Amino acid sequence: MAAPTILKKLGPQQVRILQEDGQVDQSTVTLSRVGKDQVTWFAHGSHKATIVFASPDGSPFHDTTFQVPAGGSVASGPAKTTAQYKPYKYIVIGEQGVNDPKVIIQP
């Protein structure tokens, strides 16, 4: 008998920017395009960050750049209806460095 398939529960995701070098608490988040899930990035403390989807795949969201204010947050909005079901790399530009996590879009 085959092992049961375990599906990851999808829904809105929160990503915390932990350090000034763009390090985040989740290197990968999975969102449902059909469920209109979105990700919210949070910058803690007095440091701002910029989220950029600059790879050839572009952004799964309507915007390609998101400004996260110091001590604040910004939400992506739902994935575009044309976003493909696949991973999208993005970069987090902190005041002292860069990190490159990803968003995976699923049905």
N, C-alpha and C positions, 0 to 999 in steps of 0.2 A: 504494500500500500504506500502511495506517495505521501511525503510529508506535506502538511498543509502550508499554503502560501501565507506568509505574514505580510499584511499591507501596513505601511506606515500611515498613521492617522495624519491627514492633511488639515490645514487650517491656517489662520493668520500666524505669522512667525515674527519673533522679535530677535534682533541681533544687537548686542551691546558692543560698542567700540571700547575696548578695555584700556588701550594705551595710546600714547601720542604717535606711535609708529604704525598705527592702523590695525593692530591686532584685534580680533573679534572673538566673541565667545562661541560662535558657531561657524565653522569653515564652510559648511554646506547647509542650505535650507531647501526644503521641498515644498512647492506650492501647487495648488490645483487651479488650472486655468478655468475650468468649468465652474468651480466653486467660488471664483473671483477672489481667491486668497491674495493677500499682500504681505509684504515684509515692512516692518518698521525698524529703522536703525536709530539707536540711542547713543549719544555722546555723553559720557559722564565727566564731571568735573568742569574745569575751565578751558577745555580744549575742543575745538571744532574739527570737523572732518568733511571730506568730500567723497561721495560714492560715484564712480564712473564706470559705465559699461562701454568700454572702448575696443573690445575685441572685434574681429571681423563678423562675428555672429550678431553683433549689435545688442540691443536691450530687449528683454521680453516685455518691458513696460513702455508706456507712451513717452516717458522722459528717459534720457540717457545719463543725465547728471543730477545728483541730489545733494544739496548742501545741508549738512547736519550742524545746527548751531551748538555752541558750547553749552553743556548742561541740558540740551534739548533733544528733539527727535524729528524725524521726517518719515513719512510713509510713502511707499512706492505707488500705491494705487493698484488695482487689479492688473493682471497680465493682459496684453493686447489679445484680441480674439485671433489674431494671425500668428501669435507666438507659437513656435514649434515645441513639441514635447521633447526637451533635451536640456542639458546643463548649459548655463550661461555664466561665463567668467566675468568678474568685475573687480575693480581695485578700490581699496579704501586708502585715501590719501590723508594721512595724519600730519600733524605739524612737524613730526620728526621721522617720518618714514612711510612706507607703502606696504600693503598686504593684498593678497589676491584670492579671496574666497569665491564661492559660486552659488547660484540659484538654479535649482532644477525645477522645470515646469513639467507637470504631469496632467493627465486628463482630470 
